[in-house]
Amino acid sequence: MIATSYRYIVRHAGVRSGNAIIEGTRIGVHDVVAMIRTGCSVDEVVTSLPRLTRAQVYESLAYYEDHQDELEPLIAAQIAELDA
């Protein structure tokens, strides 16, 4: 596991291609941000992904703000999949 400076965000080499995930899950930060981008509220994300807390969703958004270049291609691919 590779720790980040975020409490809930980690990376595991063999999980989700090493992309940032929420600790204790296989949920990618880009999954959360894509849901928000497509119109879900924080509460809707927590309802859809009940393993997450509001704090983890907000931290995912903070991580995105600091790592947009890394996450933007993943988010675009996620949204394109939803639109298909």
C-alpha positions as CSV (number, residue, x, y, z in Angstrom):
1,M,0.0,0.0,0.0
2,I,1.2,3.5,-0.8
3,A,-0.1,6.1,1.6
4,T,-1.0,9.6,0.4
5,S,-1.2,12.8,2.4
6,Y,-5.0,12.2,2.6
7,R,-6.5,10.2,5.4
8,Y,-8.8,8.0,3.3
9,I,-7.0,7.9,-0.1
10,V,-4.4,5.1,-0.8
11,R,-2.9,3.3,-3.7
12,H,-2.3,-0.5,-4.0
13,A,-0.2,-1.7,-6.9
14,G,-2.5,-4.6,-7.7
15,V,-5.8,-2.8,-7.1
16,R,-7.6,-0.7,-9.7
17,S,-4.4,-0.5,-11.8
18,G,-2.7,1.4,-8.9
19,N,-5.0,4.3,-9.2
20,A,-6.1,6.2,-6.1
21,I,-8.8,4.4,-4.1
22,I,-10.7,4.9,-0.9
23,E,-9.0,2.9,1.8
24,G,-10.6,-0.3,2.7
25,T,-12.5,-0.4,-0.6
26,R,-11.9,-1.0,-4.3
27,I,-13.8,2.3,-5.1
28,G,-11.7,4.6,-7.2
29,V,-11.5,8.3,-6.5
30,H,-12.3,8.8,-10.2
31,D,-15.5,6.7,-9.7
32,V,-16.7,9.1,-7.0
33,V,-15.8,12.2,-9.0
34,A,-17.5,10.9,-12.1
35,M,-20.7,10.4,-10.1
36,I,-20.6,13.9,-8.9
37,R,-19.8,15.2,-12.4
38,T,-22.8,13.4,-13.8
39,G,-25.2,15.1,-11.3
40,C,-25.2,13.0,-8.2
41,S,-25.1,14.8,-4.9
42,V,-22.8,13.8,-2.1
43,D,-25.7,12.1,-0.3
44,E,-26.6,10.2,-3.5
45,V,-23.1,9.0,-3.8
46,V,-23.2,7.7,-0.2
47,T,-26.6,6.0,-0.9
48,S,-25.2,4.4,-4.1
49,L,-21.9,3.4,-2.5
50,P,-23.0,2.6,1.2
51,R,-19.4,1.7,2.2
52,L,-18.5,5.3,1.9
53,T,-18.9,8.1,4.3
54,R,-19.6,11.7,3.4
55,A,-16.0,12.5,4.6
56,Q,-14.6,10.1,2.1
57,V,-16.6,11.6,-0.7
58,Y,-15.5,15.1,0.2
59,E,-11.9,13.9,0.5
60,S,-12.1,12.3,-3.0
61,L,-13.2,15.7,-4.3
62,A,-10.3,17.4,-2.5
63,Y,-7.9,14.8,-4.0
64,Y,-9.3,15.5,-7.4
65,E,-8.7,19.2,-7.0
66,D,-5.0,18.5,-6.2
67,H,-4.5,15.8,-8.9
68,Q,-6.7,16.8,-11.9
69,D,-4.1,15.9,-14.5
70,E,-3.9,12.3,-13.1
71,L,-7.6,11.8,-12.7
72,E,-9.2,13.6,-15.7
73,P,-8.5,10.8,-18.3
74,L,-10.0,8.2,-15.9
75,I,-13.1,10.4,-15.2
76,A,-13.6,11.0,-18.9
77,A,-13.5,7.3,-19.6
78,Q,-15.9,6.6,-16.8
79,I,-18.4,9.2,-18.0
80,A,-18.1,8.0,-21.6
81,E,-18.9,4.5,-20.4
82,L,-22.0,5.8,-18.7
83,D,-23.1,7.7,-21.8
84,A,-22.7,4.6,-24.0
